Every structure is written in C-alpha cells, then in structure tokens.
Amino acid sequence: MATQMTQKKRLCCLCLMLLMCSPAWGNTIFIGDSIAHGYKIAASGRGTTKIGASPGKVRQMVEQFKPGGDVVLSSGASNQCSDLENISAAIDTAKSKFSNVLLLSAPHCSSGVNLRMAGLCTGNCEFVVINAGPDGVHPARYNSDIVTRRERSVTP
C-alpha cells in the first residue's frame, strides 16, 4: 500500500510539473488565500492573493478578473470550510472565466467539503488536495520545486 501511494505521488508530481511548465500554463495567475499566495511567491507569479482570505473574499477576487488565461485557485476553504455557497460560486465563476483552473485545497477540510469541491471541478478544472506540512494546511515549504510538482491525494 505504501509503495503504491509513493508511486501515485511520483506520477502526480510529474503531472504538475508538466502542467505548470507547459506553454498552456505560461500565462497563469494566482487567486486566493495563503495557499495560492505561497505558490504565487514561489513562482514569481502574478494575481490577487490574501493570507486569511475567506471564501467570500476569494469569490470577489475571481469576479474582478477579466476572462482568459489560466488560474491557480485556492478557494478560501482552508479558512472557512463551511462556506460552501461562496466556495461553489468561486469555482463556477473561475471555470467560466478562465481557460484552465487548478483548484487547490488543504487536507484539513472535511472529506465531504473536498469531495464537493472535487465534484464541482469538472471540465477545464482540476482539483488537487495539497500535501500539507506540519500545520496541516500549508505545504512545508513554498519554493519553485514545490510549485512545479503535484502532490495529490488519491481521494479527496
């Protein structure tokens, strides 16, 4: 079981590296809470992020962007897992405005919330539960190595 999980993590890391480095993601913006903020800084990216942003605030951020391009979105669920209305609206709006959406979530949200986000993330949207560090929310480090790798749980 542990070997299988390690192999899946390696495959997923390779997938994120290809996704974030491919020309299709060359014009990526970052929107969301501290998770998106950390990846934006690590990638020397652009976008609107705010540490501690609620799902309602993230929804407003998504609504303010002009359509087009690709987005890495952290919905604010890590700060308020129960605000499913704004989480859902932010995801739906991002999917309608951007060519590709990479939706990030933290493992500390209940499996029901992550399953709901995964269910909303269809079509041009891909859902990833990040591999969190000691605090259970954020990656252990934000650096270019982490930005170019996908560490995905098999089931949210």
C-alpha positions as CSV (number, residue, x, y, z in Angstrom):
1,M,0.0,0.0,0.0
2,A,2.8,2.5,0.9
3,T,4.7,1.6,-2.3
4,Q,1.5,2.2,-4.3
5,M,0.9,5.6,-2.7
6,T,4.5,6.6,-3.3
7,Q,4.2,5.7,-7.0
8,K,1.0,7.6,-7.3
9,K,2.6,10.7,-5.6
10,R,5.5,10.5,-8.0
11,L,3.2,10.3,-11.0
12,C,1.1,13.2,-9.7
13,C,4.3,15.3,-9.1
14,L,5.3,14.7,-12.7
15,C,1.8,15.8,-13.9
16,L,2.0,19.1,-12.0
17,M,5.5,19.8,-13.3
18,L,4.3,19.3,-16.9
19,L,1.1,21.3,-16.3
20,M,2.8,24.3,-14.6
21,C,5.7,24.3,-17.1
22,S,3.8,23.8,-20.3
23,P,3.0,26.6,-22.6
24,A,-0.7,26.2,-21.8
25,W,0.1,27.4,-18.3
26,G,2.6,30.1,-19.2
27,N,0.2,32.9,-18.5
28,T,-1.0,31.6,-15.2
29,I,-2.4,33.9,-12.5
30,F,-2.9,33.0,-8.8
31,I,-6.1,33.9,-6.9
32,G,-7.0,33.0,-3.3
33,D,-5.9,32.6,0.2
34,S,-2.5,31.9,1.8
35,I,-2.1,28.6,-0.2
36,A,-2.3,30.5,-3.5
37,H,-0.2,33.3,-2.1
38,G,2.6,30.9,-1.3
39,Y,2.6,29.4,-4.7
40,K,2.4,32.8,-6.3
41,I,5.5,34.0,-4.4
42,A,7.4,30.7,-5.2
43,A,6.6,31.0,-8.9
44,S,7.3,34.8,-9.0
45,G,3.7,34.9,-10.4
46,R,1.0,37.4,-10.6
47,G,-2.6,37.6,-9.4
48,T,-4.5,38.5,-6.3
49,T,-4.0,36.6,-3.1
50,K,-4.5,37.4,0.6
51,I,-3.4,35.5,3.6
52,G,-6.5,34.6,5.6
53,A,-9.0,35.3,2.7
54,S,-12.4,33.8,3.3
55,P,-14.3,32.1,0.5
56,G,-16.4,35.2,0.1
57,K,-13.3,37.3,-0.4
58,V,-11.9,34.8,-2.9
59,R,-15.2,34.9,-4.8
60,Q,-14.8,38.6,-5.1
61,M,-11.2,38.3,-6.3
62,V,-12.3,35.8,-9.0
63,E,-15.2,38.1,-10.1
64,Q,-12.8,41.1,-10.5
65,F,-10.5,39.3,-13.1
66,K,-11.2,39.7,-16.8
67,P,-11.8,36.4,-18.6
68,G,-8.9,34.5,-20.2
69,G,-5.8,32.7,-19.3
70,D,-5.2,30.1,-16.7
71,V,-5.6,30.3,-12.9
72,V,-4.4,28.5,-9.8
73,L,-7.2,29.0,-7.3
74,S,-7.3,28.4,-3.6
75,S,-10.9,29.0,-2.7
76,G,-10.5,30.1,0.9
77,A,-11.9,26.8,2.2
78,S,-8.8,26.4,4.3
79,N,-10.0,29.4,6.3
80,Q,-13.7,28.6,6.4
81,C,-14.6,25.1,5.2
82,S,-18.3,25.6,5.9
83,D,-18.9,28.4,3.4
84,L,-19.9,26.1,0.6
85,E,-22.0,28.7,-1.1
86,N,-19.1,31.1,-1.8
87,I,-16.7,28.2,-2.4
88,S,-19.0,26.8,-5.1
89,A,-19.6,30.3,-6.6
90,A,-15.9,31.0,-6.8
91,I,-15.2,27.7,-8.6
92,D,-18.1,28.1,-11.0
93,T,-17.0,31.7,-11.8
94,A,-13.4,30.6,-12.3
95,K,-14.4,27.8,-14.7
96,S,-16.5,30.2,-16.7
97,K,-13.8,32.9,-16.9
98,F,-10.5,31.0,-17.3
99,S,-9.2,28.5,-19.9
100,N,-7.9,26.2,-17.2
101,V,-8.4,26.1,-13.5
102,L,-6.1,24.3,-11.0
103,L,-8.1,24.2,-7.7
104,L,-6.0,23.7,-4.6
105,S,-7.4,22.6,-1.2
106,A,-5.9,21.7,2.1
107,P,-6.4,18.2,3.6
108,H,-7.7,19.6,6.9
109,C,-11.1,20.4,5.4
110,S,-13.5,17.5,5.9
111,S,-13.6,14.9,3.2
112,G,-17.1,16.0,2.5
113,V,-16.0,19.5,1.6
114,N,-13.1,18.3,-0.5
115,L,-15.4,15.8,-2.2
116,R,-17.8,18.6,-3.0
117,M,-15.1,20.8,-4.4
118,A,-13.8,17.8,-6.5
119,G,-17.3,17.3,-7.8
120,L,-17.6,21.0,-8.8
121,C,-14.2,20.9,-10.5
122,T,-15.2,19.4,-13.9
123,G,-14.3,20.2,-17.5
124,N,-11.5,22.7,-17.6
125,C,-10.9,22.4,-13.8
126,E,-8.5,20.0,-12.0
127,F,-8.7,19.5,-8.2
128,V,-5.7,18.9,-6.0
129,V,-5.5,18.3,-2.3
130,I,-2.0,19.6,-1.4
131,N,0.4,17.7,0.6
132,A,0.4,19.8,3.8
133,G,3.2,20.3,6.2
134,P,3.2,20.3,10.0
135,D,0.3,22.8,10.3
136,G,-2.0,20.5,8.3
137,V,-2.9,23.4,5.9
138,H,0.2,24.7,4.1
139,P,3.0,22.9,2.3
140,A,6.1,22.5,4.4
141,R,7.9,24.9,2.0
142,Y,6.9,27.1,-0.8
143,N,9.6,27.0,-3.4
144,S,10.0,26.6,-7.2
145,D,10.4,22.8,-6.7
146,I,7.0,22.5,-5.0
147,V,5.3,24.8,-7.5
148,T,6.4,22.5,-10.3
149,R,5.3,19.3,-8.7
150,R,1.8,17.9,-7.9
151,E,1.4,16.2,-4.6
152,R,-2.2,14.9,-4.8
153,S,-4.2,12.7,-2.6
154,V,-5.8,9.8,-4.4
155,T,-9.2,10.5,-2.9
156,P,-10.1,14.0,-1.5
